[in-house]
């Protein structure tokens, strides 16, 4: 799917699509940079930028944290 379509997707699909672009393991800044390069919406970038400063081993480690902070419907 072209990156230009990502901001029009539901937020949970955006997370799934942009997190697939990350080279794992990654720290918060690398995740935000990859999401930005993939064309994530400002809302997704803001949520990712709110992640704790730490290293994440995989998509699951990020989506679990996002899901616990933002409730159901926001997961990979």
N, CA, C and O atoms as a Tripos MOL2 file, in Angstrom:
@<TRIPOS>MOLECULE
protein
  304   303    76     0     0
PROTEIN
NO_CHARGES

@<TRIPOS>ATOM
      1 N           0.8470   -1.1820    0.0000 N.3       1 UNK1
      2 CA          0.0000    0.0000    0.0000 C.3       1 UNK1
      3 C           0.8910    1.2440    0.0000 C.2       1 UNK1
      4 O           1.8510    1.3140    0.7680 O.2       1 UNK1
      5 N           0.5920    2.1980   -0.8310 N.am      2 UNK2
      6 CA          1.4210    3.4170   -0.8770 C.3       2 UNK2
      7 C           1.3530    4.1810    0.4350 C.2       2 UNK2
      8 O           0.2990    4.2630    1.0660 O.2       2 UNK2
      9 N           2.4780    4.7340    0.8350 N.am      3 UNK3
     10 CA          2.5550    5.4690    2.0990 C.3       3 UNK3
     11 C           1.5580    6.6210    2.1360 C.2       3 UNK3
     12 O           1.0850    6.9940    3.2090 O.2       3 UNK3
     13 N           1.2350    7.1860    0.9820 N.am      4 UNK4
     14 CA          0.3290    8.3250    0.9510 C.3       4 UNK4
     15 C          -1.0720    7.9630    1.4270 C.2       4 UNK4
     16 O          -1.8440    8.8560    1.7780 O.2       4 UNK4
     17 N          -1.4200    6.6900    1.4500 N.am      5 UNK5
     18 CA         -2.7400    6.2570    1.9180 C.3       5 UNK5
     19 C          -2.7840    6.0900    3.4310 C.2       5 UNK5
     20 O          -3.8670    6.0790    4.0160 O.2       5 UNK5
     21 N          -1.6350    5.9610    4.0700 N.am      6 UNK6
     22 CA         -1.5960    5.6410    5.4930 C.3       6 UNK6
     23 C          -2.3820    6.6400    6.3530 C.2       6 UNK6
     24 O          -3.1410    6.1950    7.2140 O.2       6 UNK6
     25 N          -2.2490    7.9620    6.1730 N.am      7 UNK7
     26 CA         -3.0010    8.8720    7.0580 C.3       7 UNK7
     27 C          -4.5140    8.7220    6.9560 C.2       7 UNK7
     28 O          -5.2310    9.1640    7.8530 O.2       7 UNK7
     29 N          -5.0180    8.1090    5.8810 N.am      8 UNK8
     30 CA         -6.4580    7.9260    5.7160 C.3       8 UNK8
     31 C          -6.9660    6.6360    6.3490 C.2       8 UNK8
     32 O          -8.1750    6.4140    6.4120 O.2       8 UNK8
     33 N          -6.0610    5.7880    6.8170 N.am      9 UNK9
     34 CA         -6.4460    4.5100    7.4020 C.3       9 UNK9
     35 C          -6.9130    4.6860    8.8420 C.2       9 UNK9
     36 O          -6.5500    5.6630    9.4960 O.2       9 UNK9
     37 N          -7.7260    3.7350    9.3460 N.am     10 UNK10
     38 CA         -8.0310    3.7510   10.7840 C.3      10 UNK10
     39 C          -6.7260    3.6870   11.5790 C.2      10 UNK10
     40 O          -5.7330    3.1350   11.1060 O.2      10 UNK10
     41 N          -6.7340    4.2440   12.7680 N.am     11 UNK11
     42 CA         -5.4920    4.3840   13.5270 C.3      11 UNK11
     43 C          -4.8160    3.0440   13.8120 C.2      11 UNK11
     44 O          -3.5880    2.9650   13.7950 O.2      11 UNK11
     45 N          -5.5900    1.9880   14.0760 N.am     12 UNK12
     46 CA         -4.9450    0.7100   14.3640 C.3      12 UNK12
     47 C          -4.2250    0.1630   13.1450 C.2      12 UNK12
     48 O          -3.1780   -0.4690   13.2840 O.2      12 UNK12
     49 N          -4.7630    0.3910   11.9490 N.am     13 UNK13
     50 CA         -4.0710   -0.0400   10.7290 C.3      13 UNK13
     51 C          -2.8380    0.8130   10.4800 C.2      13 UNK13
     52 O          -1.8260    0.3130    9.9880 O.2      13 UNK13
     53 N          -2.9110    2.0860   10.8120 N.am     14 UNK14
     54 CA         -1.7350    2.9400   10.6660 C.3      14 UNK14
     55 C          -0.5840    2.4110   11.5030 C.2      14 UNK14
     56 O           0.5450    2.3030   11.0240 O.2      14 UNK14
     57 N          -0.8750    2.0800   12.7580 N.am     15 UNK15
     58 CA          0.1850    1.5520   13.6100 C.3      15 UNK15
     59 C           0.7800    0.2940   13.0020 C.2      15 UNK15
     60 O           2.0000    0.1430   12.9350 O.2      15 UNK15
     61 N          -0.0790   -0.6010   12.5630 N.am     16 UNK16
     62 CA          0.3860   -1.8540   11.9760 C.3      16 UNK16
     63 C           1.2830   -1.5860   10.7680 C.2      16 UNK16
     64 O           2.3550   -2.1770   10.6370 O.2      16 UNK16
     65 N           0.8400   -0.7010    9.8970 N.am     17 UNK17
     66 CA          1.6110   -0.4130    8.6740 C.3      17 UNK17
     67 C           2.9360    0.2750    8.9710 C.2      17 UNK17
     68 O           3.9690   -0.1130    8.4260 O.2      17 UNK17
     69 N           2.9190    1.2840    9.8210 N.am     18 UNK18
     70 CA          4.1650    2.0220   10.0480 C.3      18 UNK18
     71 C           5.1460    1.2210   10.8860 C.2      18 UNK18
     72 O           6.3540    1.3350   10.6830 O.2      18 UNK18
     73 N           4.6610    0.4120   11.8230 N.am     19 UNK19
     74 CA          5.5820   -0.3630   12.6520 C.3      19 UNK19
     75 C           6.2630   -1.4710   11.8540 C.2      19 UNK19
     76 O           7.3350   -1.9400   12.2360 O.2      19 UNK19
     77 N           5.6520   -1.8890   10.7550 N.am     20 UNK20
     78 CA          6.3050   -2.8740    9.8840 C.3      20 UNK20
     79 C           7.5420   -2.2910    9.2010 C.2      20 UNK20
     80 O           8.4060   -3.0350    8.7370 O.2      20 UNK20
     81 N           7.6250   -0.9690    9.1400 N.am     21 UNK21
     82 CA          8.7500   -0.3040    8.4800 C.3      21 UNK21
     83 C           9.9580   -0.1270    9.3950 C.2      21 UNK21
     84 O          11.0440    0.2300    8.9370 O.2      21 UNK21
     85 N           9.7680   -0.3760   10.6820 N.am     22 UNK22
     86 CA         10.8390   -0.1680   11.6660 C.3      22 UNK22
     87 C          11.8340   -1.3260   11.6180 C.2      22 UNK22
     88 O          11.4470   -2.4850   11.4660 O.2      22 UNK22
     89 N          13.1210   -0.9960   11.7500 N.am     23 UNK23
     90 CA         14.1640   -2.0130   11.8800 C.3      23 UNK23
     91 C          14.3070   -2.3300   13.3580 C.2      23 UNK23
     92 O          14.7960   -1.5020   14.1270 O.2      23 UNK23
     93 N          13.8850   -3.5220   13.7630 N.am     24 UNK24
     94 CA         13.8770   -3.9220   15.1710 C.3      24 UNK24
     95 C          15.1840   -4.5750   15.5650 C.2      24 UNK24
     96 O          15.7950   -5.2150   14.7100 O.2      24 UNK24
     97 N          15.6600   -4.4630   16.7980 N.am     25 UNK25
     98 CA         15.1000   -3.6210   17.8560 C.3      25 UNK25
     99 C          15.3130   -2.1410   17.5470 C.2      25 UNK25
    100 O          16.1790   -1.7780   16.7520 O.2      25 UNK25
    101 N          14.5110   -1.2980   18.1870 N.am     26 UNK26
    102 CA         14.5700    0.1370   17.9150 C.3      26 UNK26
    103 C          14.2410    0.9160   19.1800 C.2      26 UNK26
    104 O          13.5040    0.4430   20.0440 O.2      26 UNK26
    105 N          14.8040    2.1220   19.2740 N.am     27 UNK27
    106 CA         14.4230    2.9870   20.3870 C.3      27 UNK27
    107 C          13.2730    3.8870   19.9410 C.2      27 UNK27
    108 O          12.8860    3.8750   18.7720 O.2      27 UNK27
    109 N          12.7370    4.6570   20.8650 N.am     28 UNK28
    110 CA         11.5730    5.4940   20.5610 C.3      28 UNK28
    111 C          11.8290    6.4170   19.3780 C.2      28 UNK28
    112 O          10.9790    6.5310   18.4950 O.2      28 UNK28
    113 N          12.9770    7.0760   19.3410 N.am     29 UNK29
    114 CA         13.2590    8.0220   18.2640 C.3      29 UNK29
    115 C          13.3060    7.3290   16.9050 C.2      29 UNK29
    116 O          12.8270    7.8770   15.9120 O.2      29 UNK29
    117 N          13.8790    6.1310   16.8570 N.am     30 UNK30
    118 CA         13.9300    5.3790   15.5980 C.3      30 UNK30
    119 C          12.5270    4.9860   15.1430 C.2      30 UNK30
    120 O          12.2310    4.9960   13.9480 O.2      30 UNK30
    121 N          11.6700    4.6400   16.0950 N.am     31 UNK31
    122 CA         10.2880    4.2760   15.7600 C.3      31 UNK31
    123 C           9.5520    5.4870   15.1940 C.2      31 UNK31
    124 O           8.8710    5.3840   14.1730 O.2      31 UNK31
    125 N           9.6910    6.6360   15.8590 N.am     32 UNK32
    126 CA          9.0240    7.8560   15.4000 C.3      32 UNK32
    127 C           9.5440    8.2560   14.0140 C.2      32 UNK32
    128 O           8.7600    8.6290   13.1410 O.2      32 UNK32
    129 N          10.8550    8.1800   13.8130 N.am     33 UNK33
    130 CA         11.4310    8.5340   12.5110 C.3      33 UNK33
    131 C          10.9160    7.6160   11.4120 C.2      33 UNK33
    132 O          10.5780    8.0820   10.3240 O.2      33 UNK33
    133 N          10.8520    6.3080   11.6850 N.am     34 UNK34
    134 CA         10.3680    5.3500   10.6940 C.3      34 UNK34
    135 C           8.8950    5.5960   10.3870 C.2      34 UNK34
    136 O           8.4760    5.5180    9.2320 O.2      34 UNK34
    137 N           8.1150    5.8920   11.4140 N.am     35 UNK35
    138 CA          6.6930    6.1610   11.2180 C.3      35 UNK35
    139 C           6.4900    7.4210   10.3860 C.2      35 UNK35
    140 O           5.6300    7.4600    9.5050 O.2      35 UNK35
    141 N           7.2750    8.4360   10.6670 N.am     36 UNK36
    142 CA          7.1930    9.6770    9.9060 C.3      36 UNK36
    143 C           7.5500    9.4360    8.4380 C.2      36 UNK36
    144 O           6.8670    9.9240    7.5380 O.2      36 UNK36
    145 N           8.6140    8.6870    8.2090 N.am     37 UNK37
    146 CA          9.0350    8.3800    6.8390 C.3      37 UNK37
    147 C           7.9870    7.5440    6.1050 C.2      37 UNK37
    148 O           7.8600    7.6330    4.8830 O.2      37 UNK37
    149 N           7.2370    6.7310    6.8540 N.am     38 UNK38
    150 CA          6.2080    5.8860    6.2520 C.3      38 UNK38
    151 C           4.9230    6.6560    5.9720 C.2      38 UNK38
    152 O           4.0160    6.1370    5.3210 O.2      38 UNK38
    153 N           4.8390    7.8930    6.4620 N.am     39 UNK39
    154 CA          3.6680    8.7110    6.1830 C.3      39 UNK39
    155 C           2.5830    8.6530    7.2300 C.2      39 UNK39
    156 O           1.4180    8.9040    6.9230 O.2      39 UNK39
    157 N           2.9380    8.3250    8.4690 N.am     40 UNK40
    158 CA          1.9440    8.2450    9.5430 C.3      40 UNK40
    159 C           1.2890    9.5970    9.7820 C.2      40 UNK40
    160 O           1.8840   10.6480    9.5410 O.2      40 UNK40
    161 N           0.0490    9.5470   10.2620 N.am     41 UNK41
    162 CA         -0.6650   10.7830   10.5790 C.3      41 UNK41
    163 C          -0.0390   11.4520   11.8060 C.2      41 UNK41
    164 O           0.7180   10.8280   12.5510 O.2      41 UNK41
    165 N          -0.3650   12.7200   11.9980 N.am     42 UNK42
    166 CA          0.1430   13.4450   13.1660 C.3      42 UNK42
    167 C          -0.3200   12.8000   14.4590 C.2      42 UNK42
    168 O           0.4100   12.8040   15.4500 O.2      42 UNK42
    169 N          -1.5280   12.2460   14.4620 N.am     43 UNK43
    170 CA         -2.0470   11.5860   15.6690 C.3      43 UNK43
    171 C          -1.1920   10.3770   16.0400 C.2      43 UNK43
    172 O          -0.8460   10.1900   17.2070 O.2      43 UNK43
    173 N          -0.8540    9.5600   15.0510 N.am     44 UNK44
    174 CA         -0.0180    8.3820   15.2930 C.3      44 UNK44
    175 C           1.3750    8.8130   15.7450 C.2      44 UNK44
    176 O           1.9310    8.2390   16.6810 O.2      44 UNK44
    177 N           1.9340    9.8200   15.0850 N.am     45 UNK45
    178 CA          3.2620   10.3020   15.4660 C.3      45 UNK45
    179 C           3.2590   10.8310   16.8990 C.2      45 UNK45
    180 O           4.2170   10.6080   17.6390 O.2      45 UNK45
    181 N           2.1960   11.5260   17.2970 N.am     46 UNK46
    182 CA          2.1160   12.0590   18.6520 C.3      46 UNK46
    183 C           2.0620   10.9240   19.6790 C.2      46 UNK46
    184 O           2.7080   11.0000   20.7240 O.2      46 UNK46
    185 N           1.2940    9.8750   19.3790 N.am     47 UNK47
    186 CA          1.2050    8.7420   20.3040 C.3      47 UNK47
    187 C           2.5600    8.0490   20.4130 C.2      47 UNK47
    188 O           3.0130    7.7360   21.5130 O.2      47 UNK47
    189 N           3.2010    7.8110   19.2780 N.am     48 UNK48
    190 CA          4.5100    7.1650   19.3010 C.3      48 UNK48
    191 C           5.5420    8.0280   20.0170 C.2      48 UNK48
    192 O           6.4080    7.5120   20.7240 O.2      48 UNK48
    193 N           5.4500    9.3390   19.8320 N.am     49 UNK49
    194 CA          6.3890   10.2430   20.4890 C.3      49 UNK49
    195 C           6.1800   10.2510   22.0030 C.2      49 UNK49
    196 O           7.0760   10.6380   22.7530 O.2      49 UNK49
    197 N           5.0070    9.8260   22.4480 N.am     50 UNK50
    198 CA          4.7240    9.7490   23.8720 C.3      50 UNK50
    199 C           5.2040    8.4580   24.5260 C.2      50 UNK50
    200 O           5.0640    8.2900   25.7370 O.2      50 UNK50
    201 N           5.7680    7.5490   23.7420 N.am     51 UNK51
    202 CA          6.2860    6.3070   24.3090 C.3      51 UNK51
    203 C           7.4540    6.6070   25.2510 C.2      51 UNK51
    204 O           8.1630    7.5960   25.0650 O.2      51 UNK51
    205 N           7.6520    5.7600   26.2560 N.am     52 UNK52
    206 CA          8.8220    5.9330   27.1270 C.3      52 UNK52
    207 C          10.1230    5.7940   26.3310 C.2      52 UNK52
    208 O          10.1960    5.0480   25.3550 O.2      52 UNK52
    209 N          11.1430    6.5300   26.7710 N.am     53 UNK53
    210 CA         12.4670    6.4270   26.1490 C.3      53 UNK53
    211 C          13.0840    5.0980   26.5460 C.2      53 UNK53
    212 O          13.5750    4.9470   27.6650 O.2      53 UNK53
    213 N          13.0630    4.1530   25.6520 N.am     54 UNK54
    214 CA         13.6630    2.8460   25.9050 C.3      54 UNK54
    215 C          13.8290    2.1270   24.5730 C.2      54 UNK54
    216 O          13.3830    2.6110   23.5330 O.2      54 UNK54
    217 N          14.4710    0.9760   24.6170 N.am     55 UNK55
    218 CA         14.5930    0.1470   23.4280 C.3      55 UNK55
    219 C          13.4290   -0.8270   23.3830 C.2      55 UNK55
    220 O          13.0340   -1.3940   24.4020 O.2      55 UNK55
    221 N          12.8900   -1.0130   22.1920 N.am     56 UNK56
    222 CA         11.7780   -1.9320   21.9740 C.3      56 UNK56
    223 C          12.2710   -3.0590   21.0820 C.2      56 UNK56
    224 O          12.9240   -2.8180   20.0670 O.2      56 UNK56
    225 N          11.9540   -4.2980   21.4680 N.am     57 UNK57
    226 CA         12.5090   -5.4330   20.7320 C.3      57 UNK57
    227 C          11.7320   -5.7750   19.4700 C.2      57 UNK57
    228 O          12.2960   -6.3280   18.5250 O.2      57 UNK57
    229 N          10.4130   -5.4440   19.4440 N.am     58 UNK58
    230 CA          9.6050   -5.8290   18.2840 C.3      58 UNK58
    231 C           8.2920   -5.0440   18.2710 C.2      58 UNK58
    232 O           8.0110   -4.2540   19.1720 O.2      58 UNK58
    233 N           7.5040   -5.2810   17.2370 N.am     59 UNK59
    234 CA          6.2190   -4.5890   17.0970 C.3      59 UNK59
    235 C           5.3300   -4.8560   18.3050 C.2      59 UNK59
    236 O           4.6810   -3.9440   18.8170 O.2      59 UNK59
    237 N           5.3010   -6.0880   18.7520 N.am     60 UNK60
    238 CA          4.4360   -6.4700   19.8680 C.3      60 UNK60
    239 C           4.7400   -5.6520   21.1190 C.2      60 UNK60
    240 O           3.8170   -5.2610   21.8340 O.2      60 UNK60
    241 N           6.0040   -5.3900   21.3930 N.am     61 UNK61
    242 CA          6.3590   -4.6320   22.5950 C.3      61 UNK61
    243 C           5.8190   -3.2020   22.5310 C.2      61 UNK61
    244 O           5.5150   -2.6060   23.5640 O.2      61 UNK61
    245 N           5.7010   -2.6590   21.3320 N.am     62 UNK62
    246 CA          5.1480   -1.3140   21.1670 C.3      62 UNK62
    247 C           3.6260   -1.3510   21.2120 C.2      62 UNK62
    248 O           3.0060   -0.5440   21.9040 O.2      62 UNK62
    249 N           3.0190   -2.2830   20.4780 N.am     63 UNK63
    250 CA          1.5560   -2.3070   20.4160 C.3      63 UNK63
    251 C           0.9320   -2.6540   21.7630 C.2      63 UNK63
    252 O          -0.1600   -2.1760   22.0710 O.2      63 UNK63
    253 N           1.6010   -3.4780   22.5740 N.am     64 UNK64
    254 CA          1.0800   -3.7740   23.9140 C.3      64 UNK64
    255 C           1.0520   -2.5060   24.7620 C.2      64 UNK64
    256 O           0.0780   -2.2470   25.4700 O.2      64 UNK64
    257 N           2.1120   -1.7250   24.6870 N.am     65 UNK65
    258 CA          2.1910   -0.4930   25.4610 C.3      65 UNK65
    259 C           1.1520    0.5170   24.9720 C.2      65 UNK65
    260 O           0.4750    1.1580   25.7760 O.2      65 UNK65
    261 N           1.0320    0.6540   23.6690 N.am     66 UNK66
    262 CA          0.0490    1.5820   23.0990 C.3      66 UNK66
    263 C          -1.3570    1.1450   23.4860 C.2      66 UNK66
    264 O          -2.1770    1.9670   23.8940 O.2      66 UNK66
    265 N          -1.6360   -0.1490   23.3580 N.am     67 UNK67
    266 CA         -2.9560   -0.6650   23.6930 C.3      67 UNK67
    267 C          -3.3140   -0.4450   25.1460 C.2      67 UNK67
    268 O          -4.4600   -0.1240   25.4590 O.2      67 UNK67
    269 N          -2.3440   -0.6130   26.0470 N.am     68 UNK68
    270 CA         -2.6270   -0.4310   27.4660 C.3      68 UNK68
    271 C          -2.8360    1.0380   27.8100 C.2      68 UNK68
    272 O          -3.5430    1.3570   28.7650 O.2      68 UNK68
    273 N          -2.2290    1.9290   27.0440 N.am     69 UNK69
    274 CA         -2.3800    3.3680   27.3110 C.3      69 UNK69
    275 C          -3.5720    3.9860   26.6210 C.2      69 UNK69
    276 O          -4.1270    4.9700   27.1110 O.2      69 UNK69
    277 N          -3.9780    3.4330   25.4970 N.am     70 UNK70
    278 CA         -5.0080    4.0860   24.6820 C.3      70 UNK70
    279 C          -6.2540    3.2320   24.4990 C.2      70 UNK70
    280 O          -7.1760    3.6280   23.7860 O.2      70 UNK70
    281 N          -6.2920    2.0700   25.1330 N.am     71 UNK71
    282 CA         -7.4980    1.2720   25.1300 C.3      71 UNK71
    283 C          -7.6300    0.3660   23.9260 C.2      71 UNK71
    284 O          -6.7820    0.3820   23.0330 O.2      71 UNK71
    285 N          -8.6990   -0.4310   23.8980 N.am     72 UNK72
    286 CA         -8.9090   -1.3580   22.7900 C.3      72 UNK72
    287 C          -9.1320   -0.6100   21.4870 C.2      72 UNK72
    288 O          -9.5980    0.5290   21.4830 O.2      72 UNK72
    289 N          -8.8000   -1.2510   20.4040 N.am     73 UNK73
    290 CA         -8.9540   -0.6380   19.0920 C.3      73 UNK73
    291 C          -7.6740    0.0080   18.6160 C.2      73 UNK73
    292 O          -7.5490    0.3360   17.4360 O.2      73 UNK73
    293 N          -6.7210    0.1980   19.5090 N.am     74 UNK74
    294 CA         -5.4170    0.7270   19.1200 C.3      74 UNK74
    295 C          -4.4020   -0.3580   19.4410 C.2      74 UNK74
    296 O          -3.8050   -0.3920   20.5170 O.2      74 UNK74
    297 N          -4.2300   -1.2390   18.4700 N.am     75 UNK75
    298 CA         -3.2620   -2.3310   18.6330 C.3      75 UNK75
    299 C          -2.8450   -2.8080   17.2750 C.2      75 UNK75
    300 O          -3.4720   -2.4690   16.2710 O.2      75 UNK75
    301 N          -1.7950   -3.5900   17.2320 N.am     76 UNK76
    302 CA         -1.2850   -4.0650   15.9560 C.3      76 UNK76
    303 C          -1.9000   -5.3310   15.6570 C.2      76 UNK76
    304 O          -1.6150   -5.9250   14.6170 O.2      76 UNK76
@<TRIPOS>BOND
     1     1     2 1
     2     2     3 1
     3     3     4 2
     4     3     5 am
     5     5     6 1
     6     6     7 1
     7     7     8 2
     8     7     9 am
     9     9    10 1
    10    10    11 1
    11    11    12 2
    12    11    13 am
    13    13    14 1
    14    14    15 1
    15    15    16 2
    16    15    17 am
    17    17    18 1
    18    18    19 1
    19    19    20 2
    20    19    21 am
    21    21    22 1
    22    22    23 1
    23    23    24 2
    24    23    25 am
    25    25    26 1
    26    26    27 1
    27    27    28 2
    28    27    29 am
    29    29    30 1
    30    30    31 1
    31    31    32 2
    32    31    33 am
    33    33    34 1
    34    34    35 1
    35    35    36 2
    36    35    37 am
    37    37    38 1
    38    38    39 1
    39    39    40 2
    40    39    41 am
    41    41    42 1
    42    42    43 1
    43    43    44 2
    44    43    45 am
    45    45    46 1
    46    46    47 1
    47    47    48 2
    48    47    49 am
    49    49    50 1
    50    50    51 1
    51    51    52 2
    52    51    53 am
    53    53    54 1
    54    54    55 1
    55    55    56 2
    56    55    57 am
    57    57    58 1
    58    58    59 1
    59    59    60 2
    60    59    61 am
    61    61    62 1
    62    62    63 1
    63    63    64 2
    64    63    65 am
    65    65    66 1
    66    66    67 1
    67    67    68 2
    68    67    69 am
    69    69    70 1
    70    70    71 1
    71    71    72 2
    72    71    73 am
    73    73    74 1
    74    74    75 1
    75    75    76 2
    76    75    77 am
    77    77    78 1
    78    78    79 1
    79    79    80 2
    80    79    81 am
    81    81    82 1
    82    82    83 1
    83    83    84 2
    84    83    85 am
    85    85    86 1
    86    86    87 1
    87    87    88 2
    88    87    89 am
    89    89    90 1
    90    90    91 1
    91    91    92 2
    92    91    93 am
    93    93    94 1
    94    94    95 1
    95    95    96 2
    96    95    97 am
    97    97    98 1
    98    98    99 1
    99    99   100 2
   100    99   101 am
   101   101   102 1
   102   102   103 1
   103   103   104 2
   104   103   105 am
   105   105   106 1
   106   106   107 1
   107   107   108 2
   108   107   109 am
   109   109   110 1
   110   110   111 1
   111   111   112 2
   112   111   113 am
   113   113   114 1
   114   114   115 1
   115   115   116 2
   116   115   117 am
   117   117   118 1
   118   118   119 1
   119   119   120 2
   120   119   121 am
   121   121   122 1
   122   122   123 1
   123   123   124 2
   124   123   125 am
   125   125   126 1
   126   126   127 1
   127   127   128 2
   128   127   129 am
   129   129   130 1
   130   130   131 1
   131   131   132 2
   132   131   133 am
   133   133   134 1
   134   134   135 1
   135   135   136 2
   136   135   137 am
   137   137   138 1
   138   138   139 1
   139   139   140 2
   140   139   141 am
   141   141   142 1
   142   142   143 1
   143   143   144 2
   144   143   145 am
   145   145   146 1
   146   146   147 1
   147   147   148 2
   148   147   149 am
   149   149   150 1
   150   150   151 1
   151   151   152 2
   152   151   153 am
   153   153   154 1
   154   154   155 1
   155   155   156 2
   156   155   157 am
   157   157   158 1
   158   158   159 1
   159   159   160 2
   160   159   161 am
   161   161   162 1
   162   162   163 1
   163   163   164 2
   164   163   165 am
   165   165   166 1
   166   166   167 1
   167   167   168 2
   168   167   169 am
   169   169   170 1
   170   170   171 1
   171   171   172 2
   172   171   173 am
   173   173   174 1
   174   174   175 1
   175   175   176 2
   176   175   177 am
   177   177   178 1
   178   178   179 1
   179   179   180 2
   180   179   181 am
   181   181   182 1
   182   182   183 1
   183   183   184 2
   184   183   185 am
   185   185   186 1
   186   186   187 1
   187   187   188 2
   188   187   189 am
   189   189   190 1
   190   190   191 1
   191   191   192 2
   192   191   193 am
   193   193   194 1
   194   194   195 1
   195   195   196 2
   196   195   197 am
   197   197   198 1
   198   198   199 1
   199   199   200 2
   200   199   201 am
   201   201   202 1
   202   202   203 1
   203   203   204 2
   204   203   205 am
   205   205   206 1
   206   206   207 1
   207   207   208 2
   208   207   209 am
   209   209   210 1
   210   210   211 1
   211   211   212 2
   212   211   213 am
   213   213   214 1
   214   214   215 1
   215   215   216 2
   216   215   217 am
   217   217   218 1
   218   218   219 1
   219   219   220 2
   220   219   221 am
   221   221   222 1
   222   222   223 1
   223   223   224 2
   224   223   225 am
   225   225   226 1
   226   226   227 1
   227   227   228 2
   228   227   229 am
   229   229   230 1
   230   230   231 1
   231   231   232 2
   232   231   233 am
   233   233   234 1
   234   234   235 1
   235   235   236 2
   236   235   237 am
   237   237   238 1
   238   238   239 1
   239   239   240 2
   240   239   241 am
   241   241   242 1
   242   242   243 1
   243   243   244 2
   244   243   245 am
   245   245   246 1
   246   246   247 1
   247   247   248 2
   248   247   249 am
   249   249   250 1
   250   250   251 1
   251   251   252 2
   252   251   253 am
   253   253   254 1
   254   254   255 1
   255   255   256 2
   256   255   257 am
   257   257   258 1
   258   258   259 1
   259   259   260 2
   260   259   261 am
   261   261   262 1
   262   262   263 1
   263   263   264 2
   264   263   265 am
   265   265   266 1
   266   266   267 1
   267   267   268 2
   268   267   269 am
   269   269   270 1
   270   270   271 1
   271   271   272 2
   272   271   273 am
   273   273   274 1
   274   274   275 1
   275   275   276 2
   276   275   277 am
   277   277   278 1
   278   278   279 1
   279   279   280 2
   280   279   281 am
   281   281   282 1
   282   282   283 1
   283   283   284 2
   284   283   285 am
   285   285   286 1
   286   286   287 1
   287   287   288 2
   288   287   289 am
   289   289   290 1
   290   290   291 1
   291   291   292 2
   292   291   293 am
   293   293   294 1
   294   294   295 1
   295   295   296 2
   296   295   297 am
   297   297   298 1
   298   298   299 1
   299   299   300 2
   300   299   301 am
   301   301   302 1
   302   302   303 1
   303   303   304 2
@<TRIPOS>SUBSTRUCTURE
     1 UNK1         2 RESIDUE 1 A UNK
     2 UNK2         6 RESIDUE 1 A UNK
     3 UNK3        10 RESIDUE 1 A UNK
     4 UNK4        14 RESIDUE 1 A UNK
     5 UNK5        18 RESIDUE 1 A UNK
     6 UNK6        22 RESIDUE 1 A UNK
     7 UNK7        26 RESIDUE 1 A UNK
     8 UNK8        30 RESIDUE 1 A UNK
     9 UNK9        34 RESIDUE 1 A UNK
    10 UNK10       38 RESIDUE 1 A UNK
    11 UNK11       42 RESIDUE 1 A UNK
    12 UNK12       46 RESIDUE 1 A UNK
    13 UNK13       50 RESIDUE 1 A UNK
    14 UNK14       54 RESIDUE 1 A UNK
    15 UNK15       58 RESIDUE 1 A UNK
    16 UNK16       62 RESIDUE 1 A UNK
    17 UNK17       66 RESIDUE 1 A UNK
    18 UNK18       70 RESIDUE 1 A UNK
    19 UNK19       74 RESIDUE 1 A UNK
    20 UNK20       78 RESIDUE 1 A UNK
    21 UNK21       82 RESIDUE 1 A UNK
    22 UNK22       86 RESIDUE 1 A UNK
    23 UNK23       90 RESIDUE 1 A UNK
    24 UNK24       94 RESIDUE 1 A UNK
    25 UNK25       98 RESIDUE 1 A UNK
    26 UNK26      102 RESIDUE 1 A UNK
    27 UNK27      106 RESIDUE 1 A UNK
    28 UNK28      110 RESIDUE 1 A UNK
    29 UNK29      114 RESIDUE 1 A UNK
    30 UNK30      118 RESIDUE 1 A UNK
    31 UNK31      122 RESIDUE 1 A UNK
    32 UNK32      126 RESIDUE 1 A UNK
    33 UNK33      130 RESIDUE 1 A UNK
    34 UNK34      134 RESIDUE 1 A UNK
    35 UNK35      138 RESIDUE 1 A UNK
    36 UNK36      142 RESIDUE 1 A UNK
    37 UNK37      146 RESIDUE 1 A UNK
    38 UNK38      150 RESIDUE 1 A UNK
    39 UNK39      154 RESIDUE 1 A UNK
    40 UNK40      158 RESIDUE 1 A UNK
    41 UNK41      162 RESIDUE 1 A UNK
    42 UNK42      166 RESIDUE 1 A UNK
    43 UNK43      170 RESIDUE 1 A UNK
    44 UNK44      174 RESIDUE 1 A UNK
    45 UNK45      178 RESIDUE 1 A UNK
    46 UNK46      182 RESIDUE 1 A UNK
    47 UNK47      186 RESIDUE 1 A UNK
    48 UNK48      190 RESIDUE 1 A UNK
    49 UNK49      194 RESIDUE 1 A UNK
    50 UNK50      198 RESIDUE 1 A UNK
    51 UNK51      202 RESIDUE 1 A UNK
    52 UNK52      206 RESIDUE 1 A UNK
    53 UNK53      210 RESIDUE 1 A UNK
    54 UNK54      214 RESIDUE 1 A UNK
    55 UNK55      218 RESIDUE 1 A UNK
    56 UNK56      222 RESIDUE 1 A UNK
    57 UNK57      226 RESIDUE 1 A UNK
    58 UNK58      230 RESIDUE 1 A UNK
    59 UNK59      234 RESIDUE 1 A UNK
    60 UNK60      238 RESIDUE 1 A UNK
    61 UNK61      242 RESIDUE 1 A UNK
    62 UNK62      246 RESIDUE 1 A UNK
    63 UNK63      250 RESIDUE 1 A UNK
    64 UNK64      254 RESIDUE 1 A UNK
    65 UNK65      258 RESIDUE 1 A UNK
    66 UNK66      262 RESIDUE 1 A UNK
    67 UNK67      266 RESIDUE 1 A UNK
    68 UNK68      270 RESIDUE 1 A UNK
    69 UNK69      274 RESIDUE 1 A UNK
    70 UNK70      278 RESIDUE 1 A UNK
    71 UNK71      282 RESIDUE 1 A UNK
    72 UNK72      286 RESIDUE 1 A UNK
    73 UNK73      290 RESIDUE 1 A UNK
    74 UNK74      294 RESIDUE 1 A UNK
    75 UNK75      298 RESIDUE 1 A UNK
    76 UNK76      302 RESIDUE 1 A UNK
